[in-house]
Amino acid sequence: MKWPAQRLQTGSRKSFGMYDEAVKLDAAGVDLIHLEFGRPHADTPEHIKEATKAALDAGIVHYGDFRGTMSFRQALVEKLGRFNKLDYGVDEVLVTNGLTHASFAAFMAAVDPGDEVILLDPYYPQHIGKTELAGGKVVFAALDKANDFAISKANIAARITDRTRMIVLVNPANPTGRVYTHEELQQVADLAIEHDLLVLSDEVYEYITYGAAEHVSIASLPGMRERTITCFAFTKAYSMDGWRIGYLTADARLMPAILRLAMTDVTHVNVFIQEGARAAVEGPQDAMLAMVEADRRKRDIVVQALNQMPGVTCAEPQGTIYAFPDISGTGHASQDLAMKILHEAHVVVESGSFYGPAGEGHLRVCFGSESEARVVEAMDRLTRFFNTL
C-alpha cells in the first residue's frame, strides 16, 4: 500500500519538544521536575466530579445533540455574555473535545488549499500542523520582542497577501505570558476588517490573568463578531485537561461548515462529561479562583528566582501559567541550554525556539504544572545550574 507521505510528514518538525527527551530519563528513574508541559497541577474541583458521577447515575449515557446538550450550551451562552461580553445564541456554540478539537474543526472548515494563515511569532506550534492538514500555508508575523512581545500591526500588515485567509491569535498568550490590551486587539481587528479576514482566537487561558491585566475577547470588538471563531476550554482554569472538553463560538453563517467537520470527526462530545463542565460554569468559582491564586504565587517565586540567575532576565507574566525568561545573556542557544538543564539540573523546560524564531534566546517555564514545593526545588536546581554555567 502506498501511504500519503506528505500528510504523514505534516507538522513533524514540531513534535513534543523537550517532553520527548524527558521521557527517556523518566524511564531510567531520574527525578525530573517537569516545567515543560502546559498542564495544571491541581485536581479537578470536587463539585465538577460529583456532577459527572450524578449524571452517570441518572442514566445520562446515550447519544445527545451533535452541537452539545441544550442545557450546557445555554449555560455557555450565559457565561459568554457575562464574562466575555459576547452575544451568541445556543446554535452558535459548539461543544468540542477540548480546544485542540475546536481549533482543528475551525481550521478544516475555514481554510482551503493554498490559503495563507498568519501566526504571531512566537506561536503555538499545534496551529502549524492544523493549517497544513487543511492544505493551507503558514506565514509568520513577529511580535515586537523589544516591547515585551506586543502585537505589531506593521509586522502583520507586511505579511498579508491576496491569499491570506486568517489571523490566529492566542490570548492570553502562550508562550510569552502576555495579555493583549484592547488597543493591541484593535490593531488586529482593523486589519481583519480592512482585508476581509477571519480571526481564530484561542482563549484557553481566559481566566488566568494577574493583577491589573484584563482579558478581552476580540470578537467583542465592533465588526469582529461575524469574522471571529473563538475557542475555549475547561483545561487550565478548572484543571480538567484529561477530561477533553471545550467549545467554540462563531457566527451562524460559519457554523454549518464547522459542525459538519465535528459531526464527521466525533459525532458529539461525551454527554455526562458535559454535565460536569456545566457544573463548572454554573457552580461556585471559589476553587478556580484559588487555583489561579496558587499559580500567581508560583509565578512570583519563579520570576524572582530567575531574575537573580546570571545571564537571565524575566518579565512578569500577565497571564497564563508560563514564564518566558530571556537567556541570551548566557551566550547559549535556547535548545542547547534546555538540553543542558535537563541533563545537568534535571529540570525540564522548553526551548523558546520551539515556538518560532522570535522565541530564540528564551526558555518557556511552566510554573503551573507542579506543586509550589516542587517549583521552589526547581528554582533551587536552576540557581545552582546557572551559577556554575
C-alpha positions as CSV (number, residue, x, y, z in Angstrom):
1,M,0.0,0.0,0.0
2,K,1.2,3.5,-0.9
3,W,0.8,5.8,2.1
4,P,0.3,9.6,1.7
5,A,3.8,10.6,2.6
6,Q,3.1,14.3,2.6
7,R,0.3,14.0,5.0
8,L,2.2,11.7,7.3
9,Q,5.0,14.2,7.5
10,T,2.8,17.3,8.1
11,G,3.9,19.1,11.3
12,S,6.6,16.5,12.0
13,R,9.1,19.3,12.6
14,K,7.1,20.2,15.8
15,S,6.8,17.1,17.9
16,F,6.5,17.2,21.6
17,G,9.6,19.3,22.3
18,M,11.6,18.6,25.4
19,Y,8.9,16.1,26.6
20,D,10.3,13.6,24.2
21,E,13.7,13.9,25.7
22,A,12.5,13.9,29.3
23,V,10.6,10.6,28.8
24,K,13.9,8.8,28.3
25,L,15.2,10.0,31.7
26,D,11.9,9.4,33.4
27,A,12.1,5.8,32.2
28,A,15.5,5.5,33.7
29,G,14.2,6.6,37.1
30,V,15.8,10.1,37.1
31,D,13.9,12.6,39.5
32,L,12.9,15.2,37.0
33,I,10.8,18.3,37.7
34,H,8.5,18.9,34.8
35,L,8.2,22.6,33.9
36,E,7.8,22.0,30.2
37,F,4.3,20.6,29.8
38,G,1.4,23.0,29.9
39,R,-0.8,21.1,32.3
40,P,-2.4,22.2,35.6
41,H,-1.2,20.6,38.8
42,A,-4.4,20.7,40.9
43,D,-7.1,18.1,41.0
44,T,-10.4,18.9,39.3
45,P,-12.8,20.6,41.8
46,E,-15.0,18.2,43.7
47,H,-18.3,19.6,42.7
48,I,-17.5,19.0,39.0
49,K,-16.6,15.4,39.6
50,E,-19.8,14.9,41.7
51,A,-22.0,16.4,38.9
52,T,-20.4,14.0,36.4
53,K,-21.0,11.0,38.7
54,A,-24.5,12.1,39.3
55,A,-25.1,12.2,35.5
56,L,-23.9,8.7,35.2
57,D,-26.2,7.5,38.0
58,A,-29.1,9.3,36.3
59,G,-28.5,7.4,33.1
60,I,-27.2,10.3,31.0
61,V,-25.2,7.9,28.9
62,H,-26.9,7.9,25.4
63,Y,-26.5,9.9,22.2
64,G,-27.0,13.7,22.6
65,D,-27.3,16.7,20.4
66,F,-24.4,16.9,17.9
67,R,-23.8,20.5,19.0
68,G,-23.7,19.7,22.7
69,T,-26.5,19.3,25.2
70,M,-29.0,22.2,25.2
71,S,-28.7,22.8,28.9
72,F,-24.9,23.1,28.6
73,R,-25.0,25.4,25.6
74,Q,-27.5,27.6,27.4
75,A,-25.1,27.8,30.4
76,L,-22.3,28.7,28.0
77,V,-24.3,31.4,26.3
78,E,-24.9,33.0,29.7
79,K,-21.2,32.8,30.6
80,L,-20.2,34.3,27.3
81,G,-22.4,37.2,27.8
82,R,-21.4,37.8,31.4
83,F,-17.6,37.2,31.2
84,N,-16.7,37.7,27.5
85,K,-19.3,40.4,26.6
86,L,-20.2,38.2,23.6
87,D,-23.8,37.8,22.4
88,Y,-24.3,34.4,20.8
89,G,-27.3,32.1,20.5
90,V,-27.2,28.4,21.5
91,D,-26.9,27.4,17.9
92,E,-23.7,29.5,17.6
93,V,-22.0,27.4,20.3
94,L,-20.4,24.0,19.5
95,V,-19.1,21.7,22.3
96,T,-15.9,20.0,21.4
97,N,-13.3,17.6,22.7
98,G,-11.1,20.3,24.2
99,L,-9.8,23.4,22.5
100,T,-7.5,21.3,20.3
101,H,-10.6,19.7,18.6
102,A,-12.3,23.1,18.4
103,S,-9.4,24.7,16.6
104,F,-9.0,21.7,14.3
105,A,-12.6,21.9,13.2
106,A,-12.2,25.6,12.7
107,F,-9.1,25.3,10.5
108,M,-10.5,22.5,8.5
109,A,-13.8,24.3,7.9
110,A,-12.3,27.8,7.1
111,V,-9.0,27.1,5.3
112,D,-8.9,25.9,1.7
113,P,-5.8,24.6,-0.1
114,G,-3.5,27.4,-0.9
115,D,-4.9,29.8,1.7
116,E,-2.4,31.6,3.9
117,V,-2.8,31.7,7.7
118,I,-0.8,34.2,9.8
119,L,0.6,33.1,13.1
120,L,2.1,35.6,15.6
121,D,5.7,34.6,16.3
122,P,6.4,33.2,19.0
123,Y,3.5,30.9,18.1
124,Y,1.7,27.9,19.5
125,P,3.2,25.0,17.4
126,Q,0.0,22.9,17.0
127,H,-1.5,25.6,14.8
128,I,1.1,24.8,12.2
129,G,0.0,21.2,11.7
130,K,-3.7,22.1,11.6
131,T,-3.1,24.7,8.9
132,E,-1.1,22.3,6.8
133,L,-3.6,19.5,7.2
134,A,-6.2,21.8,5.8
135,G,-3.9,22.5,2.8
136,G,-3.0,26.0,3.9
137,K,0.3,27.8,4.2
138,V,1.6,29.2,7.4
139,V,3.0,32.7,7.4
140,F,4.7,34.2,10.5
141,A,4.4,37.7,11.7
142,A,6.8,38.6,14.5
143,L,5.6,40.1,17.7
144,D,7.5,43.1,19.0
145,K,10.2,41.4,21.1
146,A,11.7,44.7,22.2
147,N,8.3,45.8,23.6
148,D,7.5,42.7,25.7
149,F,6.2,40.8,22.7
150,A,3.5,43.3,21.9
151,I,1.3,42.9,18.8
152,S,2.8,44.8,15.8
153,K,0.3,46.0,13.3
154,A,3.0,46.8,10.8
155,N,4.5,43.3,11.1
156,I,1.2,41.7,10.4
157,A,0.2,44.1,7.6
158,A,3.5,43.3,5.8
159,R,2.6,39.6,5.7
160,I,-0.9,40.0,4.3
161,T,-1.4,39.0,0.6
162,D,-4.3,38.3,-1.6
163,R,-4.1,34.6,-0.4
164,T,-4.4,35.5,3.3
165,R,-7.5,33.9,4.9
166,M,-7.0,34.0,8.6
167,I,-5.0,35.5,11.5
168,V,-4.5,33.3,14.5
169,L,-4.4,34.8,18.0
170,V,-3.6,33.2,21.4
171,N,-4.8,35.5,24.2
172,P,-3.6,35.3,26.9
173,A,-0.5,34.3,25.0
174,N,1.4,31.0,25.1
175,P,4.4,31.1,25.4
176,T,5.0,34.7,26.3
177,G,2.5,35.2,29.1
178,R,1.2,38.4,27.6
179,V,-2.4,39.5,28.0
180,Y,-3.1,41.7,25.0
181,T,-4.6,45.1,25.6
182,H,-7.7,46.4,23.9
183,E,-5.5,48.6,21.8
184,E,-3.4,45.7,20.5
185,L,-6.5,43.7,19.7
186,Q,-8.0,46.7,17.9
187,Q,-4.9,46.6,15.6
188,V,-5.7,43.0,14.6
189,A,-9.4,43.8,14.2
190,D,-8.6,46.8,11.9
191,L,-6.5,44.6,9.6
192,A,-9.1,41.8,9.6
193,I,-11.9,44.2,8.7
194,E,-9.8,46.1,6.1
195,H,-8.7,42.9,4.3
196,D,-11.9,40.8,5.0
197,L,-10.1,38.2,7.0
198,L,-11.2,35.7,9.6
199,V,-9.6,35.6,13.1
200,L,-9.2,32.4,15.1
201,S,-8.9,33.3,18.8
202,D,-7.5,30.7,21.2
203,E,-8.7,31.8,24.7
204,V,-7.9,28.8,26.8
205,Y,-6.2,31.0,29.4
206,E,-9.1,33.5,29.6
207,Y,-9.5,33.2,33.4
208,I,-5.7,33.1,34.2
209,T,-4.7,36.7,34.5
210,Y,-2.9,38.5,37.2
211,G,-3.0,42.0,38.7
212,A,-4.5,44.7,36.5
213,A,-4.3,42.6,33.3
214,E,-7.8,42.1,31.9
215,H,-8.8,39.5,29.3
216,V,-10.7,40.9,26.3
217,S,-12.3,38.6,23.7
218,I,-11.5,40.1,20.2
219,A,-15.0,39.0,19.0
220,S,-16.4,41.6,21.3
221,L,-14.9,44.5,19.3
222,P,-17.1,46.2,16.7
223,G,-17.2,44.4,13.4
224,M,-15.5,41.2,14.8
225,R,-18.3,39.0,15.9
226,E,-19.1,37.9,12.3
227,R,-15.5,37.2,11.4
228,T,-14.1,35.5,14.6
229,I,-14.1,31.9,15.6
230,T,-13.3,31.8,19.3
231,C,-12.1,28.6,21.0
232,F,-12.4,27.9,24.8
233,A,-11.7,25.0,27.1
234,F,-12.0,23.9,30.7
235,T,-8.5,22.5,30.6
236,K,-6.5,25.1,32.5
237,A,-8.7,27.2,34.8
238,Y,-10.8,24.2,36.0
239,S,-7.9,21.7,35.9
240,M,-9.8,19.4,33.5
241,D,-7.0,18.7,31.0
242,G,-7.7,14.9,30.9
243,W,-11.5,15.4,30.5
244,R,-11.1,16.8,27.0
245,I,-13.9,19.3,27.0
246,G,-14.1,22.7,25.3
247,Y,-16.2,24.7,22.9
248,L,-16.1,27.3,20.2
249,T,-18.3,30.2,19.2
250,A,-18.9,31.5,15.7
251,D,-21.5,33.4,13.7
252,A,-24.4,31.4,12.5
253,R,-23.2,31.7,8.9
254,L,-19.9,29.9,9.8
255,M,-21.4,27.2,12.0
256,P,-22.8,24.7,9.3
257,A,-19.3,24.0,7.9
258,I,-17.7,23.7,11.4
259,L,-20.5,21.5,12.6
260,R,-20.2,19.2,9.6
261,L,-16.5,18.7,10.4
262,A,-17.2,18.0,14.1
263,M,-20.0,15.6,13.4
264,T,-17.9,13.6,10.9
265,D,-15.0,13.6,13.3
266,V,-16.6,12.7,16.7
267,T,-20.4,12.7,16.3
268,H,-20.6,14.6,19.6
269,V,-18.8,15.0,22.9
270,N,-19.4,12.6,25.8
271,V,-22.7,13.6,27.4
272,F,-22.0,13.0,31.1
273,I,-18.7,14.9,30.8
274,Q,-20.8,17.9,29.6
275,E,-22.8,17.7,32.9
276,G,-19.5,18.1,34.8
277,A,-18.5,21.0,32.6
278,R,-21.9,22.6,33.1
279,A,-21.3,22.4,36.9
280,A,-18.0,24.2,36.3
281,V,-19.8,27.1,34.6
282,E,-22.9,27.3,36.8
283,G,-21.4,26.3,40.1
284,P,-19.2,28.1,42.7
285,Q,-16.0,29.6,41.3
286,D,-14.0,29.6,44.5
287,A,-11.9,26.5,43.6
288,M,-11.0,28.0,40.2
289,L,-10.1,31.3,41.8
290,A,-8.0,29.5,44.4
291,M,-6.1,27.7,41.7
292,V,-5.4,31.0,39.8
293,E,-4.1,32.5,43.1
294,A,-1.8,29.4,43.6
295,D,-0.5,30.0,40.1
296,R,0.1,33.6,40.9
297,R,2.2,32.7,43.9
298,K,4.2,30.2,41.9
299,R,4.7,32.9,39.2
300,D,6.1,35.3,41.7
301,I,8.5,32.6,43.0
302,V,9.7,31.8,39.5
303,V,10.1,35.4,38.3
304,Q,12.0,36.5,41.4
305,A,14.3,33.5,41.3
306,L,15.0,33.7,37.5
307,N,15.9,37.4,37.7
308,Q,18.7,36.6,40.3
309,M,20.3,34.0,38.0
310,P,23.4,35.1,36.0
311,G,22.6,35.8,32.3
312,V,18.9,35.6,32.9
313,T,16.1,38.2,32.9
314,C,12.4,37.5,33.2
315,A,9.5,39.8,32.6
316,E,6.5,39.2,34.9
317,P,3.8,37.2,33.0
318,Q,0.5,39.0,32.9
319,G,-1.4,35.7,32.4
320,T,-1.2,32.0,31.6
321,I,1.0,29.6,33.6
322,Y,4.2,30.3,31.7
323,A,7.3,32.5,32.3
324,F,9.4,33.3,29.2
325,P,12.8,34.2,30.6
326,D,15.5,35.8,28.3
327,I,18.6,33.7,28.5
328,S,20.5,35.4,25.7
329,G,23.0,36.8,28.3
330,T,24.3,33.3,28.8
331,G,25.6,33.0,25.3
332,H,23.8,29.7,24.8
333,A,21.2,28.8,22.1
334,S,17.8,28.0,23.6
335,Q,17.7,24.4,22.6
336,D,21.2,23.7,23.7
337,L,20.6,25.3,27.1
338,A,17.3,23.4,27.6
339,M,19.1,20.2,27.0
340,K,21.9,21.1,29.4
341,I,19.4,22.0,32.1
342,L,17.6,18.7,31.5
343,H,20.7,16.5,31.8
344,E,22.6,18.5,34.5
345,A,19.9,20.1,36.6
346,H,17.1,17.5,36.0
347,V,14.6,20.2,35.4
348,V,12.6,20.1,32.2
349,V,11.9,23.4,30.5
350,E,11.1,24.1,26.9
351,S,13.3,25.9,24.4
352,G,12.0,29.2,23.2
353,S,12.9,28.4,19.7
354,F,10.3,25.6,19.8
355,Y,7.8,28.4,19.4
356,G,9.4,30.0,16.4
357,P,12.4,32.2,15.5
358,A,11.3,35.1,17.7
359,G,11.5,32.7,20.7
360,E,15.2,32.1,20.3
361,G,17.1,33.4,23.3
362,H,14.3,32.4,25.7
363,L,13.1,29.4,27.6
364,R,9.4,28.6,28.5
365,V,9.0,27.7,32.1
366,C,5.6,26.3,33.1
367,F,5.1,27.1,36.8
368,G,1.5,25.7,36.8
369,S,2.5,22.1,36.2
370,E,4.0,21.3,39.7
371,S,3.3,21.9,43.3
372,E,4.7,25.0,45.0
373,A,7.2,22.9,46.8
374,R,8.4,21.3,43.6
375,V,8.6,24.7,41.9
376,V,10.8,26.0,44.7
377,E,13.0,23.0,44.3
378,A,13.2,23.5,40.6
379,M,14.3,27.1,41.1
380,D,17.0,25.9,43.6
381,R,18.3,23.5,41.0
382,L,18.3,26.1,38.3
383,T,20.1,28.6,40.5
384,R,22.9,26.1,41.1
385,F,23.0,25.3,37.4
386,F,23.3,29.0,36.3
387,N,25.8,29.8,39.0
388,T,28.1,27.2,37.6
389,L,27.3,27.6,33.9
